């Protein structure tokens, strides 16, 4: 009990900036072997520069059979996208796809629709639990309203640099595919039931990655809170 009370006091003492409105999370599901993904990549790259938006690029592997194994894809990224299929009432995963705050989705080429979803998400009411990083190896999620089915906490590490990949085979053979905010590590840290909870952060899989923690509803995938560890100088 004493530890829980102390944790609550620590969160209450956090500076106001740590409790600011969380950014809108824009997830792009793309692939280097997807002939129509380049335009969606470029759009999300622009969103990555927008204040109040956290753009994340997840490269999937299910198009690898077309002749080009995606250099950034991991099975867990494809599994994350597949989990949204049921939550969003879709038939199947596809690329390019944009998911906004885990609540709404649009084809990556529908730039106007994506823009509308981002603006609507920015206006939506929020009451997020606090997220506090205690050094590089621990994150604390504070108390919040209980939700049906509970929540889960995800670690996302991404490379903020623009990256170019020369594709040598498949549908995009001879083209250079440009990426921004490429996710390189995705780990489920545990469940969250509305009570203050501490989570251990695994070591980073690579250098110079930025660290984000997402709290999401288990049943419908909506993003409840976002925390980002300040980048090292």
C-alpha positions as CSV (number, residue, x, y, z in Angstrom):
1,X,0.0,0.0,0.0
2,X,2.8,2.4,0.9
3,X,4.5,1.8,-2.5
4,X,1.2,2.5,-4.4
5,X,0.6,5.6,-2.4
6,X,4.1,6.8,-3.1
7,X,3.8,6.1,-6.8
8,X,0.6,8.1,-6.9
9,X,2.3,11.1,-5.2
10,X,5.1,10.9,-7.7
11,X,2.7,11.1,-10.6
12,X,0.9,14.0,-9.1
13,X,4.1,15.9,-8.7
14,X,5.0,15.5,-12.4
15,X,5.4,18.8,-14.3
16,X,2.4,20.0,-16.3
17,X,4.2,19.3,-19.6
18,X,4.2,15.5,-18.8
19,X,0.4,15.6,-18.5
20,X,-0.2,17.5,-21.8
21,X,-2.7,16.3,-24.3
22,X,-1.2,13.1,-26.0
23,X,-0.4,13.3,-29.7
24,X,-2.6,11.6,-32.3
25,X,-1.0,8.3,-33.2
26,X,-0.9,7.6,-37.0
27,X,0.2,4.1,-37.9
28,X,1.1,3.4,-41.5
29,X,1.3,-0.2,-42.6
30,X,3.4,-0.4,-45.7
31,X,5.8,-2.7,-47.6
32,X,8.7,-2.1,-49.9
33,X,7.2,-4.7,-52.3
34,X,3.9,-2.8,-52.4
35,X,3.7,-0.9,-55.7
36,X,1.2,1.7,-54.4
37,X,2.8,2.4,-51.0
38,X,5.3,5.1,-52.0
39,X,2.7,7.9,-52.0
40,X,1.4,6.8,-48.6
41,X,5.0,6.8,-47.2
42,X,5.4,10.4,-48.4
43,X,2.2,11.5,-46.8
44,X,3.1,10.0,-43.4
45,X,6.5,11.5,-43.6
46,X,4.8,15.0,-43.8
47,X,2.6,14.1,-40.8
48,X,5.8,13.1,-38.9
49,X,6.8,16.8,-38.9
50,X,3.4,18.0,-37.6
51,X,3.1,19.1,-34.0
52,X,0.6,17.0,-32.0
53,X,1.1,13.9,-34.3
54,X,3.1,10.8,-33.7
55,X,3.6,9.0,-37.0
56,X,4.8,5.4,-37.0
57,X,5.7,3.3,-40.0
58,X,5.2,-0.4,-39.6
59,X,6.7,-2.5,-42.5
60,X,4.9,-5.8,-43.0
61,X,6.2,-9.1,-44.4
62,X,3.2,-10.7,-46.2
63,X,4.2,-9.2,-49.6
64,X,7.7,-10.7,-49.4
65,X,6.6,-13.6,-51.7
66,X,6.3,-11.2,-54.6
67,X,10.1,-11.2,-54.9
68,X,11.4,-8.6,-52.5
69,X,11.9,-9.3,-48.8
70,X,11.2,-6.0,-46.9
71,X,14.3,-4.9,-45.1
72,X,12.4,-3.4,-42.1
73,X,9.5,-5.9,-41.8
74,X,9.0,-8.2,-38.8
75,X,6.3,-10.8,-38.1
76,X,5.1,-8.9,-35.0
77,X,4.3,-5.8,-37.1
78,X,2.1,-7.9,-39.4
79,X,0.4,-9.5,-36.4
80,X,-0.3,-6.1,-35.0
81,X,-2.0,-5.1,-38.2
82,X,-4.0,-8.3,-38.3
83,X,-5.2,-7.7,-34.8
84,X,-6.8,-4.5,-36.0
85,X,-8.8,-6.4,-38.7
86,X,-11.3,-7.8,-36.2
87,X,-11.3,-4.7,-34.0
88,X,-12.1,-2.4,-36.9
89,X,-14.5,-4.8,-38.7
90,X,-12.4,-5.4,-41.8
91,X,-12.1,-8.4,-44.0
92,X,-8.3,-8.6,-44.2
93,X,-5.2,-6.5,-43.8
94,X,-3.9,-4.5,-46.7
95,X,-1.3,-2.0,-47.7
96,X,-1.0,0.9,-47.6
97,X,-3.2,1.3,-44.6
98,X,-3.4,4.1,-42.1
99,X,-4.8,3.6,-38.6
100,X,-5.5,6.7,-36.5
101,X,-5.4,6.4,-32.7
102,X,-6.4,2.8,-33.0
103,X,-10.0,3.9,-33.7
104,X,-10.4,4.6,-37.4
105,X,-8.7,3.5,-40.6
106,X,-8.3,4.6,-44.2
107,X,-6.5,3.5,-47.3
108,X,-3.1,5.1,-47.3
109,X,-3.8,6.8,-50.7
110,X,-6.9,8.5,-49.3
111,X,-5.0,11.6,-48.2
112,X,-8.1,13.7,-47.6
113,X,-9.7,11.0,-45.5
114,X,-6.6,10.5,-43.5
115,X,-6.4,14.3,-42.9
116,X,-10.0,14.4,-41.6
117,X,-9.4,11.4,-39.3
118,X,-6.3,13.1,-37.8
119,X,-8.2,16.4,-37.3
120,X,-11.1,14.6,-35.7
121,X,-8.8,12.6,-33.4
122,X,-7.1,15.8,-32.3
123,X,-10.4,17.3,-31.2
124,X,-11.7,14.1,-29.4
125,X,-12.0,14.3,-25.6
126,X,-9.2,12.7,-23.7
127,X,-8.6,11.7,-20.1
128,X,-5.3,9.7,-20.4
129,X,-3.5,8.1,-17.5
130,X,-0.1,9.7,-16.8
131,X,3.0,8.0,-18.2
132,X,6.4,8.6,-16.5
133,X,9.7,7.2,-17.5
134,X,12.0,6.3,-14.6
135,X,15.3,6.2,-16.3
136,X,15.8,4.2,-19.5
137,X,14.6,0.9,-18.1
138,X,11.3,1.6,-16.4
139,X,8.0,3.2,-17.2
140,X,5.1,3.9,-14.8
141,X,1.5,4.2,-16.0
142,X,-0.8,6.0,-13.5
143,X,-4.4,5.5,-12.6
144,X,-7.3,6.0,-15.0
145,X,-10.9,5.0,-15.7
146,X,-11.5,1.3,-15.9
147,X,-12.4,0.1,-19.4
148,X,-14.2,-3.1,-20.4
149,X,-11.7,-5.8,-21.2
150,X,-8.8,-3.8,-19.8
151,X,-5.9,-2.2,-21.5
152,X,-2.4,-3.3,-22.6
153,X,0.9,-1.4,-22.6
154,X,3.1,-1.5,-25.7
155,X,6.7,-0.4,-26.2
156,X,7.5,1.0,-29.6
157,X,11.0,2.0,-30.7
158,X,11.4,3.7,-34.0
159,X,14.1,5.4,-36.1
160,X,13.2,9.0,-36.7
161,X,15.6,9.5,-39.6
162,X,14.6,9.4,-43.3
163,X,15.8,6.2,-44.9
164,X,16.0,5.2,-48.5
165,X,16.0,1.6,-49.7
166,X,16.9,0.6,-53.3
167,X,14.6,-2.2,-54.3
168,X,16.2,-4.7,-56.7
169,X,13.4,-7.1,-57.4
170,X,9.6,-7.4,-57.3
171,X,6.9,-4.9,-58.2
172,X,9.1,-1.9,-57.2
173,X,12.3,-3.1,-58.9
174,X,14.6,-0.3,-59.8
175,X,12.9,2.2,-57.5
176,X,14.1,3.8,-54.3
177,X,11.5,3.6,-51.5
178,X,11.7,6.3,-48.8
179,X,10.6,5.7,-45.2
180,X,10.3,7.9,-42.1
181,X,9.8,7.0,-38.4
182,X,10.4,3.3,-39.2
183,X,9.4,1.0,-36.2
184,X,12.3,-1.3,-35.3
185,X,11.1,-2.8,-32.0
186,X,7.6,-3.7,-30.7
187,X,7.1,-5.3,-27.3
188,X,3.9,-5.9,-25.3
189,X,4.9,-4.9,-21.7
190,X,1.8,-6.1,-20.0
191,X,-1.8,-5.4,-19.1
192,X,-3.3,-2.3,-17.4
193,X,-6.4,-2.3,-15.3
194,X,-6.7,1.3,-14.4
195,X,-4.4,1.2,-11.4
196,X,-0.9,2.6,-11.1
197,X,1.5,0.0,-12.6
198,X,5.2,-0.1,-13.3
199,X,6.7,-1.9,-16.3
200,X,10.3,-2.9,-17.1
201,X,11.6,-1.7,-20.4
202,X,13.8,-4.1,-22.4
203,X,17.1,-2.9,-23.9
204,X,16.9,-1.1,-27.2
205,X,17.5,-3.4,-30.2
206,X,19.5,-0.7,-32.0
207,X,21.2,2.6,-31.2
208,X,19.6,6.0,-31.9
209,X,16.0,4.8,-31.7
210,X,13.3,6.8,-30.0
211,X,11.1,5.2,-27.4
212,X,7.4,5.5,-27.1
213,X,4.9,3.7,-24.8
214,X,1.3,3.3,-25.9
215,X,-1.6,2.3,-23.6
216,X,-4.4,0.8,-25.7
217,X,-7.8,-0.8,-25.0
218,X,-7.7,-4.5,-25.5
219,X,-11.2,-4.9,-27.1
220,X,-11.2,-2.1,-29.7
221,X,-7.6,-1.0,-29.9
222,X,-8.2,2.7,-29.2
223,X,-5.1,4.5,-27.9
224,X,-5.7,5.7,-24.4
225,X,-2.3,7.3,-23.6
226,X,1.0,8.0,-25.2
227,X,4.4,8.6,-23.5
228,X,7.7,9.4,-25.2
229,X,11.1,9.1,-23.7
230,X,13.1,12.3,-24.5
231,X,15.8,11.6,-27.0
232,X,19.3,11.4,-25.7
233,X,21.4,14.4,-26.5
